[in-house]
Amino acid sequence: MAKDLAIVLNNGGLNAAVLTAVATQRHRLVLVHLETGGDAAARARAAFEQQVAHFKPFREHAVPAGFLAGVGGAGEPPAGAAAVDPRAPTPVTPRLIELLPHVAVAARYAAHYAAAAVYVGARVGDRADELARATEYVQVWQDLLQTACGQTDMEVLAPLLDLDPWQVVDLGATVSAPFDRTWSCTEPGAEPCWACRGCRAREAAFQQAAKPDPMKVARRG
């Protein structure tokens, strides 16, 4: 029996690769990338295209969205990295509000494809109050999309929601996420700088998960 279609928001980041690998276990994929501009935009688009080549989705769409420059996509900062200290308090509500334009774009494609699900990479960790608030947001998004798309059984899925960064890496290793086709650096350039907030967060997550980062392994090779 053919899998149902699902819309997956993918910004080329590490979270997005893990999210997409999880989604492909249940659904056929339509990958949606919002081109928000900024210093790392070209490299993020290249990472998205590399992930498209890896996952071979049913369809893929890159949507110009320059008005969102500087705003995180698919639940992570522009380059796909989490905070350097994964346990540090961060304002959850503003981050979730920033996701609304992304969810709206996903809803448009969900209606077009009569998709069964929309996957978002929102991640807040396991802090009870923030997780409860984020869960409520996801439920509201689901209710809105079900109404807008006329599909009462459409799901909005956020499988990374309660994970810390190292747990995202651990899950990604389990589902064979293509870590070598992701981008976390916030600086322009063809290679990661390994000094910016995004690179340091990525490095910390792999270290805490006790997993090798294939991008660093390739660099050493």
ABEGO torsion letter per residue (X at the ends): XBBBBBBBBBAGBAAAAAAAAAAAAABBBBBBBBBAEEAAAAAAAAAAAAAAAAAGBABBBBBBBAAABGBBBGGBBAAGBBBABAABBBBAAAAAAAAAAAAAAAAAAAAAAGBABBBBABBAEABAAAAAAAAAAAAAAAAAAAAAAGBAABBBBBAAAABBAAAAAAAAAAAGBBAAABBABABBEABBAGABAAAAAAAAAAAAAGBBBAAAAAAAX
